[in-house]
């Protein structure tokens, strides 16, 4: 009878050890999966941050180029306006001179 109890105990212990080993193995697999997932997310985050930084740098360049274009456009418009003012003054002066000559000629 004692032998049967020992046998049952050994069988129960063997089953418990097997379940414990399976649980430990499942936990280790889960921890490995968590580590891999965490590592993958960290890598994705670094890549995303790098892309954001690259986009921000490109945006700075584009904004700088836009400012340059706007300034050149303003300068060009001012230059054209100044040229038109000089041309208008020349036309007024020429017409005044012609009018004065025509008036003197009468």
GIQUI-V210046 format. One record per residue. N is the residue number from 1. BURIAL is b if it has 24 or more other C-alpha atoms within 12 Angstrom, else e. Layout:
N:BURIAL ; N:BURIAL
This chain:
1:e ; 2:e ; 3:e ; 4:e ; 5:e ; 6:e ; 7:e ; 8:e ; 9:e ; 10:e ; 11:e ; 12:e ; 13:e ; 14:e ; 15:e ; 16:e ; 17:e ; 18:e ; 19:e ; 20:e ; 21:e ; 22:e ; 23:e ; 24:e ; 25:e ; 26:e ; 27:e ; 28:e ; 29:e ; 30:e ; 31:e ; 32:e ; 33:e ; 34:e ; 35:e ; 36:e ; 37:e ; 38:e ; 39:e ; 40:e ; 41:e ; 42:e ; 43:e ; 44:e ; 45:e ; 46:e ; 47:e ; 48:e ; 49:e ; 50:e ; 51:e ; 52:e ; 53:e ; 54:e ; 55:e ; 56:e ; 57:e ; 58:e ; 59:e ; 60:e ; 61:e ; 62:e ; 63:e ; 64:e ; 65:e ; 66:e ; 67:e ; 68:e ; 69:e ; 70:e ; 71:e ; 72:e ; 73:e ; 74:e ; 75:e ; 76:e ; 77:e ; 78:e ; 79:e ; 80:e ; 81:e ; 82:e ; 83:e ; 84:e ; 85:e ; 86:e ; 87:e ; 88:e ; 89:e ; 90:e ; 91:e ; 92:e ; 93:e ; 94:e ; 95:e ; 96:e ; 97:e ; 98:e ; 99:e ; 100:e ; 101:e ; 102:e ; 103:e ; 104:e ; 105:e ; 106:e
